[in-house]
Amino acid sequence: MNKIFLVLTILAFSAVAWSAPKQVIDTLGSSPKGQFVALEEYGYQSHKHTYYVRIKVMNVWKKEFVGNFIEVEMPAHQPRFLQEARMKAKVLAQEELKRFKIRS
């Protein structure tokens, strides 16, 4: 009985781990003085079965986000769609990156 309970408990916890959203946060670049940093957050949303990308600009000196957020979401039919979503988000973010003089 205890072994069955243990196996069921392990399966329940592994199901929760697999269903959790997966994400990565990466820096795209910073301004010459280091005041502004562009952050790219991307990953997989299991409940929607989509890839998402968010690009935000942070004022590091004030510790707050500034400007417009860029968001792109694509169906997760194939792994290459994540790369396509990331490229699309970077293209859409070019104006914001120029505005804050952010370079890679």
C-alpha positions in Angstrom: 0.0 0.0 0.0 2.8 2.4 0.9 4.6 1.7 -2.3 1.5 2.5 -4.4 1.1 5.7 -2.5 4.7 6.6 -3.1 4.5 5.9 -6.8 1.3 8.0 -7.1 2.9 10.9 -5.2 5.9 10.8 -7.4 3.8 10.8 -10.6 1.7 13.7 -9.3 4.7 15.8 -8.6 6.3 15.0 -12.0 3.1 15.9 -13.8 3.2 19.3 -12.0 6.8 19.8 -13.1 6.1 19.0 -16.7 3.1 21.2 -16.9 4.8 24.3 -15.5 5.6 27.1 -17.9 9.2 27.1 -19.1 11.0 30.4 -19.4 14.4 32.0 -20.0 15.5 35.6 -19.4 18.3 36.9 -21.4 19.9 40.4 -22.0 19.8 41.8 -25.5 22.1 44.7 -24.8 22.6 47.9 -22.8 23.0 51.6 -23.3 26.6 53.1 -23.4 26.4 54.4 -19.8 24.7 51.2 -18.6 21.6 52.9 -17.4 19.2 51.0 -19.7 19.2 47.2 -20.3 17.0 45.3 -22.7 15.7 42.0 -21.4 14.2 39.3 -23.4 11.9 36.8 -21.7 10.9 33.8 -23.8 9.5 30.3 -23.3 6.6 27.9 -23.5 3.1 28.2 -22.1 1.8 24.7 -21.7 -1.8 25.8 -20.9 -2.0 27.6 -24.3 0.5 25.4 -26.1 2.3 28.5 -27.4 5.7 30.1 -27.4 6.0 33.6 -26.1 8.6 36.4 -26.2 8.6 39.6 -24.2 11.1 42.3 -24.6 11.3 45.0 -21.9 13.7 47.9 -21.2 14.8 48.4 -17.7 16.3 51.6 -16.2 18.8 49.9 -13.9 19.6 53.0 -12.0 15.9 53.4 -10.9 15.1 49.7 -11.0 12.0 50.1 -13.0 10.8 49.1 -16.5 10.5 52.0 -19.0 9.0 52.3 -22.5 6.7 49.9 -24.3 6.8 46.2 -23.8 7.0 44.0 -26.9 5.1 40.8 -26.8 4.9 38.0 -29.5 3.0 34.7 -29.1 3.1 31.9 -31.6 1.6 28.4 -31.7 4.1 25.7 -30.5 3.6 23.4 -33.4 7.3 23.1 -34.2 10.4 24.1 -32.2 11.5 26.5 -35.0 8.5 28.7 -34.2 10.2 29.8 -31.0 13.1 31.1 -33.0 10.7 32.8 -35.4 8.9 34.5 -32.5 12.2 35.7 -31.1 13.3 37.2 -34.4 9.9 38.9 -34.9 10.0 40.4 -31.4 13.5 41.7 -32.0 12.4 43.4 -35.2 9.4 44.9 -33.4 11.6 46.1 -30.6 14.1 48.0 -32.8 12.4 51.4 -32.3 12.5 51.0 -28.5 16.1 49.9 -28.6 17.1 52.9 -30.7 15.1 55.2 -28.4 17.2 54.1 -25.4 20.4 53.7 -27.4 20.7 50.1 -26.6 23.3 48.1 -28.5 24.1 44.4 -28.4 
